[in-house]
């Protein structure tokens, strides 16, 4: 199954911590408009938190979810 752009951005934030949209777009090869849309929508859903203008980090609940998932896998 192919990983979605949202999944890629979420995993990127899990690995790298807080990042800005431009860095995420460049590192993942996703156009910046899509990254802005993803971060905006996921912030509204409560999955990301906005640290400052165009800088995002995973929310505490999503971070714990990823930590549990990788604890089980690893």
MOPAC internal coordinates of N, CA, C and O (Angstrom, degrees):
PM7 1SCF
backbone

  N    0.0000 0     0.00 0     0.00 0    0    0    0
  C    1.4462 1     0.00 0     0.00 0    1    0    0
  C    1.5262 1   109.29 1     0.00 0    2    1    0
  O    1.2310 1   120.47 1   -45.60 1    3    2    1
  N    1.3183 1   116.71 1   134.40 1    3    2    1
  C    1.4559 1   122.27 1  -176.61 1    5    3    2
  C    1.5327 1   110.44 1   -78.42 1    6    5    3
  O    1.2310 1   121.22 1   -43.15 1    7    6    5
  N    1.3379 1   115.27 1   136.85 1    7    6    5
  C    1.4559 1   121.57 1   179.57 1    9    7    6
  C    1.5354 1   109.91 1   -74.71 1   10    9    7
  O    1.2310 1   120.19 1   -46.88 1   11   10    9
  N    1.3222 1   117.24 1   133.12 1   11   10    9
  C    1.4608 1   120.83 1   179.83 1   13   11   10
  C    1.5273 1   110.17 1   -78.11 1   14   13   11
  O    1.2310 1   120.84 1   -16.30 1   15   14   13
  N    1.3217 1   116.00 1   163.70 1   15   14   13
  C    1.4623 1   120.50 1   178.72 1   17   15   14
  C    1.5320 1   110.28 1   -63.04 1   18   17   15
  O    1.2310 1   120.26 1   142.75 1   19   18   17
  N    1.3247 1   117.11 1   -37.25 1   19   18   17
  C    1.4672 1   120.61 1   178.13 1   21   19   18
  C    1.5205 1   110.45 1   -62.85 1   22   21   19
  O    1.2310 1   120.04 1   137.63 1   23   22   21
  N    1.3137 1   117.52 1   -42.37 1   23   22   21
  C    1.4639 1   121.28 1   177.96 1   25   23   22
  C    1.5253 1   110.95 1   -63.78 1   26   25   23
  O    1.2310 1   120.47 1   140.52 1   27   26   25
  N    1.3314 1   116.71 1   -39.48 1   27   26   25
  C    1.4645 1   120.88 1   178.33 1   29   27   26
  C    1.5273 1   111.08 1   -62.89 1   30   29   27
  O    1.2310 1   120.49 1   135.46 1   31   30   29
  N    1.3370 1   116.66 1   -44.54 1   31   30   29
  C    1.4591 1   120.98 1  -179.29 1   33   31   30
  C    1.5296 1   110.00 1   -66.20 1   34   33   31
  O    1.2310 1   120.19 1   137.84 1   35   34   33
  N    1.3193 1   117.24 1   -42.16 1   35   34   33
  C    1.4618 1   121.14 1   179.82 1   37   35   34
  C    1.5225 1   110.62 1   -62.63 1   38   37   35
  O    1.2310 1   120.04 1   134.97 1   39   38   37
  N    1.3276 1   117.53 1   -45.03 1   39   38   37
  C    1.4606 1   121.01 1   178.78 1   41   39   38
  C    1.5305 1   110.45 1   -64.86 1   42   41   39
  O    1.2310 1   120.45 1   141.12 1   43   42   41
  N    1.3283 1   116.75 1   -38.88 1   43   42   41
  C    1.4657 1   121.41 1   177.94 1   45   43   42
  C    1.5289 1   110.24 1   -59.49 1   46   45   43
  O    1.2310 1   120.22 1   134.60 1   47   46   45
  N    1.3271 1   117.18 1   -45.40 1   47   46   45
  C    1.4607 1   120.85 1   179.69 1   49   47   46
  C    1.5280 1   110.72 1   -67.44 1   50   49   47
  O    1.2310 1   120.04 1   146.94 1   51   50   49
  N    1.3232 1   117.54 1   -33.06 1   51   50   49
  C    1.4616 1   120.82 1   177.18 1   53   51   50
  C    1.5307 1   110.44 1   -64.39 1   54   53   51
  O    1.2310 1   120.50 1   135.49 1   55   54   53
  N    1.3172 1   116.65 1   -44.51 1   55   54   53
  C    1.4620 1   121.74 1  -177.37 1   57   55   54
  C    1.5331 1   111.61 1   -74.47 1   58   57   55
  O    1.2310 1   119.93 1   135.89 1   59   58   57
  N    1.3324 1   117.74 1   -44.11 1   59   58   57
  C    1.4641 1   122.05 1  -170.61 1   61   59   58
  C    1.5218 1   115.18 1   -99.65 1   62   61   59
  O    1.2310 1   119.49 1   170.96 1   63   62   61
  N    1.3096 1   118.57 1    -9.04 1   63   62   61
  C    1.4593 1   119.61 1  -176.43 1   65   63   62
  C    1.5164 1   110.70 1    75.78 1   66   65   63
  O    1.2310 1   120.58 1    26.57 1   67   66   65
  N    1.3369 1   116.49 1  -153.43 1   67   66   65
  C    1.4607 1   118.61 1  -175.58 1   69   67   66
  C    1.5152 1   111.77 1   -65.97 1   70   69   67
  O    1.2310 1   121.54 1   -42.26 1   71   70   69
  N    1.3272 1   114.66 1   137.74 1   71   70   69
  C    1.4645 1   121.66 1  -179.03 1   73   71   70
  C    1.5120 1   109.36 1  -148.56 1   74   73   71
  O    1.2310 1   121.39 1   -23.51 1   75   74   73
  N    1.3276 1   114.95 1   156.49 1   75   74   73
  C    1.4612 1   119.13 1   176.42 1   77   75   74
  C    1.5218 1   110.09 1   -92.92 1   78   77   75
  O    1.2310 1   121.44 1   -18.75 1   79   78   77
  N    1.3196 1   114.85 1   161.25 1   79   78   77
  C    1.4663 1   121.08 1  -175.72 1   81   79   78
  C    1.5279 1   112.77 1   -57.82 1   82   81   79
  O    1.2310 1   120.31 1   139.10 1   83   82   81
  N    1.3198 1   117.02 1   -40.90 1   83   82   81
  C    1.4717 1   120.58 1  -176.44 1   85   83   82
  C    1.5328 1   110.90 1   -64.98 1   86   85   83
  O    1.2310 1   120.31 1   137.48 1   87   86   85
  N    1.3254 1   117.02 1   -42.52 1   87   86   85
  C    1.4614 1   121.17 1   179.39 1   89   87   86
  C    1.5267 1   110.41 1   -65.03 1   90   89   87
  O    1.2310 1   120.50 1   136.62 1   91   90   89
  N    1.3312 1   116.64 1   -43.38 1   91   90   89
  C    1.4629 1   121.03 1   178.83 1   93   91   90
  C    1.5252 1   109.74 1   -60.23 1   94   93   91
  O    1.2310 1   120.68 1   132.99 1   95   94   93
  N    1.3272 1   116.30 1   -47.01 1   95   94   93
  C    1.4653 1   121.16 1  -178.96 1   97   95   94
  C    1.5301 1   111.15 1   -60.53 1   98   97   95
  O    1.2310 1   120.31 1   134.64 1   99   98   97
  N    1.3209 1   117.02 1   -45.36 1   99   98   97
  C    1.4700 1   120.76 1  -178.96 1  101   99   98
  C    1.5222 1   111.68 1   -66.72 1  102  101   99
  O    1.2310 1   120.15 1   135.60 1  103  102  101
  N    1.3236 1   117.31 1   -44.40 1  103  102  101
  C    1.4602 1   120.29 1  -176.99 1  105  103  102
  C    1.5253 1   112.82 1   -69.14 1  106  105  103
  O    1.2310 1   120.40 1   145.60 1  107  106  105
  N    1.3383 1   116.84 1   -34.40 1  107  106  105
  C    1.4643 1   119.77 1  -177.25 1  109  107  106
  C    1.5242 1   113.93 1   -95.58 1  110  109  107
  O    1.2310 1   120.11 1   168.95 1  111  110  109
  N    1.3288 1   117.39 1   -11.05 1  111  110  109
  C    1.4617 1   119.99 1  -179.11 1  113  111  110
  C    1.5214 1   112.62 1    72.81 1  114  113  111
  O    1.2310 1   120.53 1  -150.05 1  115  114  113
  N    1.3209 1   116.60 1    29.95 1  115  114  113
  C    1.4635 1   122.60 1   177.61 1  117  115  114
  C    1.5237 1   106.55 1  -107.94 1  118  117  115
  O    1.2310 1   119.95 1   -41.31 1  119  118  117
  N    1.3340 1   117.69 1   138.69 1  119  118  117
  C    1.4632 1   118.85 1  -179.53 1  121  119  118
  C    1.5272 1   109.90 1   -62.90 1  122  121  119
  O    1.2310 1   121.22 1   -35.16 1  123  122  121
  N    1.3307 1   115.26 1   144.84 1  123  122  121
  C    1.4644 1   120.91 1  -171.85 1  125  123  122
  C    1.5288 1   112.48 1   -61.66 1  126  125  123
  O    1.2310 1   119.96 1   147.07 1  127  126  125
  N    1.3292 1   117.69 1   -32.93 1  127  126  125
  C    1.4661 1   120.10 1   177.87 1  129  127  126
  C    1.5271 1   110.85 1   -59.32 1  130  129  127
  O    1.2310 1   120.29 1   137.42 1  131  130  129
  N    1.3180 1   117.05 1   -42.58 1  131  130  129
  C    1.4642 1   120.58 1   179.13 1  133  131  130
  C    1.5270 1   111.32 1   -66.15 1  134  133  131
  O    1.2310 1   120.49 1   140.93 1  135  134  133
  N    1.3305 1   116.67 1   -39.07 1  135  134  133
  C    1.4668 1   119.96 1   178.66 1  137  135  134
  C    1.5208 1   109.91 1   -64.41 1  138  137  135
  O    1.2310 1   119.88 1   137.83 1  139  138  137
  N    1.3294 1   117.84 1   -42.17 1  139  138  137
  C    1.4682 1   120.99 1   177.50 1  141  139  138
  C    1.5240 1   110.94 1   -61.36 1  142  141  139
  O    1.2310 1   120.49 1   138.12 1  143  142  141
  N    1.3209 1   116.67 1   -41.88 1  143  142  141
  C    1.4657 1   121.10 1   179.04 1  145  143  142
  C    1.5284 1   110.44 1   -64.50 1  146  145  143
  O    1.2310 1   120.70 1   134.59 1  147  146  145
  N    1.3231 1   116.27 1   -45.41 1  147  146  145
  C    1.4687 1   121.36 1  -179.22 1  149  147  146
  C    1.5245 1   110.48 1   -62.12 1  150  149  147
  O    1.2310 1   120.31 1   130.33 1  151  150  149
  N    1.3347 1   117.02 1   -49.67 1  151  150  149
  C    1.4653 1   119.44 1  -177.80 1  153  151  150
  C    1.5300 1   111.14 1   -64.57 1  154  153  151
  O    1.2310 1   120.23 1   142.09 1  155  154  153
  N    1.3123 1   117.16 1   -37.91 1  155  154  153
  C    1.4673 1   120.42 1   178.23 1  157  155  154
  C    1.5180 1   112.17 1   -64.42 1  158  157  155
  O    1.2310 1   120.60 1   132.38 1  159  158  157
  N    1.3242 1   116.47 1   -47.62 1  159  158  157
  C    1.4659 1   120.64 1  -178.99 1  161  159  158
  C    1.5281 1   111.81 1   -66.62 1  162  161  159
  O    1.2310 1   120.47 1   138.14 1  163  162  161
  N    1.3139 1   116.70 1   -41.86 1  163  162  161
  C    1.4658 1   120.23 1  -179.02 1  165  163  162
  C    1.5259 1   111.46 1   -69.78 1  166  165  163
  O    1.2310 1   119.87 1   151.37 1  167  166  165
  N    1.3250 1   117.85 1   -28.63 1  167  166  165
  C    1.4636 1   120.81 1   174.66 1  169  167  166
  C    1.5256 1   109.78 1   -67.59 1  170  169  167
  O    1.2310 1   120.66 1   137.91 1  171  170  169
  N    1.3246 1   116.34 1   -42.09 1  171  170  169
  C    1.4664 1   120.00 1   177.78 1  173  171  170
  C    1.5323 1   111.27 1   -63.49 1  174  173  171
  O    1.2310 1   120.23 1   145.96 1  175  174  173
  N    1.3177 1   117.17 1   -34.04 1  175  174  173
  C    1.4699 1   121.80 1   178.82 1  177  175  174
  C    1.5230 1   112.11 1   -77.00 1  178  177  175
  O    1.2310 1   120.39 1   166.15 1  179  178  177
  N    1.3334 1   116.86 1   -13.85 1  179  178  177
  C    1.4594 1   121.08 1   179.77 1  181  179  178
  C    1.5136 1   114.25 1    91.28 1  182  181  179
  O    1.2310 1   119.94 1  -168.81 1  183  182  181
  N    1.3277 1   117.73 1    11.19 1  183  182  181
  C    1.4614 1   121.31 1  -179.66 1  185  183  182
  C    1.5286 1   112.71 1   -85.61 1  186  185  183
  O    1.2310 1   120.09 1   151.45 1  187  186  185
  N    1.3242 1   117.44 1   -28.55 1  187  186  185
  C    1.4530 1   122.80 1   178.41 1  189  187  186
  C    1.5190 1   108.19 1  -121.56 1  190  189  187
  O    1.2310 1   121.07 1   -19.62 1  191  190  189
  N    1.3387 1   115.55 1   160.38 1  191  190  189
  C    1.4559 1   121.20 1   172.84 1  193  191  190
  C    1.5202 1   108.34 1  -123.73 1  194  193  191
  O    1.2310 1   120.98 1   -41.22 1  195  194  193
  N    1.3107 1   115.73 1   138.78 1  195  194  193
  C    1.4684 1   120.47 1   178.67 1  197  195  194
  C    1.5191 1   108.28 1   -85.53 1  198  197  195
  O    1.2310 1   120.73 1   -58.33 1  199  198  197
  N    1.3227 1   116.21 1   121.67 1  199  198  197
  C    1.4606 1   122.03 1  -179.49 1  201  199  198
  C    1.5265 1   109.76 1   -86.34 1  202  201  199
  O    1.2310 1   120.79 1   133.30 1  203  202  201
  N    1.3148 1   116.10 1   -46.70 1  203  202  201
  C    1.4653 1   123.04 1   175.04 1  205  203  202
  C    1.5251 1   106.40 1  -156.29 1  206  205  203
  O    1.2310 1   120.90 1     8.38 1  207  206  205
  N    1.3087 1   115.89 1  -171.62 1  207  206  205
  C    1.4615 1   119.67 1  -176.87 1  209  207  206
  C    1.5244 1   110.67 1   -56.08 1  210  209  207
  O    1.2310 1   120.68 1   -61.45 1  211  210  209
  N    1.3131 1   116.31 1   118.55 1  211  210  209
  C    1.4732 1   126.82 1   178.68 1  213  211  210
  C    1.5303 1   114.30 1    60.88 1  214  213  211
  O    1.2310 1   119.69 1  -161.95 1  215  214  213
  N    1.3353 1   118.20 1    18.05 1  215  214  213
  C    1.4656 1   122.13 1   176.58 1  217  215  214
  C    1.5221 1   108.26 1  -116.24 1  218  217  215
  O    1.2310 1   121.00 1   -53.73 1  219  218  217
  N    1.3301 1   115.70 1   126.27 1  219  218  217
  C    1.4556 1   121.29 1  -174.41 1  221  219  218
  C    1.5233 1   111.52 1  -129.51 1  222  221  219
  O    1.2310 1   121.47 1   -21.76 1  223  222  221
  N    1.3296 1   114.79 1   158.24 1  223  222  221
  C    1.4538 1   122.77 1   176.94 1  225  223  222
  C    1.5287 1   106.65 1  -143.43 1  226  225  223
  O    1.2310 1   120.26 1   -24.14 1  227  226  225
  N    1.3323 1   117.11 1   155.86 1  227  226  225
  C    1.4599 1   120.01 1   176.44 1  229  227  226
  C    1.5229 1   109.86 1   -64.84 1  230  229  227
  O    1.2310 1   120.35 1   -36.39 1  231  230  229
  N    1.3289 1   116.94 1   143.61 1  231  230  229
  C    1.4612 1   120.55 1   174.78 1  233  231  230
  C    1.5249 1   108.89 1   -69.11 1  234  233  231
  O    1.2310 1   120.48 1   -19.07 1  235  234  233
  N    1.3172 1   116.69 1   160.93 1  235  234  233
  C    1.4685 1   121.47 1  -178.83 1  237  235  234
  C    1.5264 1   111.07 1   -58.57 1  238  237  235
  O    1.2310 1   120.21 1   137.94 1  239  238  237
  N    1.3329 1   117.20 1   -42.06 1  239  238  237
  C    1.4698 1   120.13 1  -178.50 1  241  239  238
  C    1.5263 1   111.73 1   -65.32 1  242  241  239
  O    1.2310 1   120.26 1   137.99 1  243  242  241
  N    1.3173 1   117.11 1   -42.01 1  243  242  241
  C    1.4668 1   121.23 1   179.51 1  245  243  242
  C    1.5288 1   110.39 1   -69.32 1  246  245  243
  O    1.2310 1   120.33 1   143.01 1  247  246  245
  N    1.3285 1   116.98 1   -36.99 1  247  246  245
  C    1.4596 1   121.54 1   177.99 1  249  247  246
  C    1.5284 1   110.34 1   -63.04 1  250  249  247
  O    1.2310 1   120.20 1   135.71 1  251  250  249
  N    1.3263 1   117.23 1   -44.29 1  251  250  249
  C    1.4687 1   121.09 1   178.05 1  253  251  250
  C    1.5130 1   111.21 1   -64.32 1  254  253  251
  O    1.2310 1   120.81 1   141.93 1  255  254  253
  N    1.3395 1   116.05 1   -38.07 1  255  254  253
  C    1.4676 1   120.96 1   178.15 1  257  255  254
  C    1.5270 1   110.68 1   -60.76 1  258  257  255
  O    1.2310 1   120.46 1   134.28 1  259  258  257
  N    1.3312 1   116.73 1   -45.72 1  259  258  257
  C    1.4643 1   121.05 1   178.46 1  261  259  258
  C    1.5227 1   111.88 1   -66.02 1  262  261  259
  O    1.2310 1   120.20 1   139.78 1  263  262  261
  N    1.3381 1   117.21 1   -40.22 1  263  262  261
  C    1.4610 1   120.78 1   179.18 1  265  263  262
  C    1.5217 1   111.09 1   -62.82 1  266  265  263
  O    1.2310 1   119.95 1   138.77 1  267  266  265
  N    1.3270 1   117.69 1   -41.23 1  267  266  265
  C    1.4605 1   121.94 1   177.35 1  269  267  266
  C    1.5277 1   110.92 1   -64.84 1  270  269  267
  O    1.2310 1   120.98 1   136.73 1  271  270  269
  N    1.3198 1   115.74 1   -43.27 1  271  270  269
  C    1.4618 1   121.06 1  -179.60 1  273  271  270
  C    1.5148 1   111.21 1   -61.07 1  274  273  271
  O    1.2310 1   120.21 1   133.95 1  275  274  273
  N    1.3328 1   117.21 1   -46.05 1  275  274  273
  C    1.4571 1   119.85 1  -177.69 1  277  275  274
  C    1.5242 1   112.53 1   -77.33 1  278  277  275
  O    1.2310 1   120.34 1   159.45 1  279  278  277
  N    1.3225 1   116.96 1   -20.55 1  279  278  277
  C    1.4644 1   120.91 1   174.62 1  281  279  278
  C    1.5339 1   108.91 1   -69.12 1  282  281  279
  O    1.2310 1   120.93 1   139.94 1  283  282  281
  N    1.3530 1   115.82 1   -40.06 1  283  282  281
  C    1.4591 1   121.27 1   179.38 1  285  283  282
  C    1.5273 1   111.22 1   -69.69 1  286  285  283
  O    1.2310 1   120.58 1   139.41 1  287  286  285
  N    1.3186 1   116.49 1   -40.59 1  287  286  285
  C    1.4660 1   121.88 1  -177.76 1  289  287  286
  C    1.5187 1   110.83 1   -74.65 1  290  289  287
  O    1.2310 1   120.53 1   136.72 1  291  290  289
  N    1.3416 1   116.58 1   -43.28 1  291  290  289
  C    1.4599 1   122.16 1  -174.59 1  293  291  290
  C    1.4553 1   112.12 1   -85.33 1  294  293  291
  O    1.2310 1   120.10 1   180.00 1  295  294  293

